[in-house]
Amino acid sequence: MRVDRRWLVLIVAVAPLLAACPSAPRVRPVKAGDVNTGPGSLESVRRQLQGTWELVEAVVFDASGKATPRKAEGRLTYDEYGNLTIGAKLADSTQPETSVSGLLAYSGRAVIDPAKSQLVLMDLKSRLPSGEPIPTEVSPEKVRDYVIQGGTLTLTSKDASGAATARTTWRKVH
């Protein structure tokens, strides 16, 4: 019995000391510099893109490079987390509104490359009421060049060979 009492006294004496010791992180934090927010930086481009944009112009290019303006209306939103949502309707389309030929509605993440002034869409999800798949014209494989001047955003979609397939111009609403 004496051995049991000694252990009990030892545990009662040491327990408060162990409880009083604060836990410490096992790994020291990595020291890094400030985020580059200067002109042309990723953070600068993200801040410029952030907000709601209204479609001003849509142009489609055929295989020979001939531009055809399309009547269209739509909104593009880009949030602080890199999520991009587009809802646009081609007003001059003869297709029903639930068709991909007359309506573009999708969301995903925009991965920005400020050095090349390009963005790539990732994890695209269709938002079409009919549940149709995302059209090949909007596929994530397409590279989009961007130009931001004042309150205007121009996105030019290109195919694998680098030829322009479409260009949209957006005006910042807020």
GIFENVEN-V887623 format. One record per helix or strand. SS is the DSSP state (@ for helix, = for strand). FROM is the first residue (numbers start at 1). TO is the last residue. If there is no record, write none. Layout:
ss	from	to
SS	FROM	TO
SS	FROM	TO
//
This chain:
ss	from	to
@	2	20
@	42	49
=	51	61
=	67	70
=	72	78
=	83	90
=	103	113
=	118	126
@	136	138
=	143	149
=	152	158
=	164	172
//
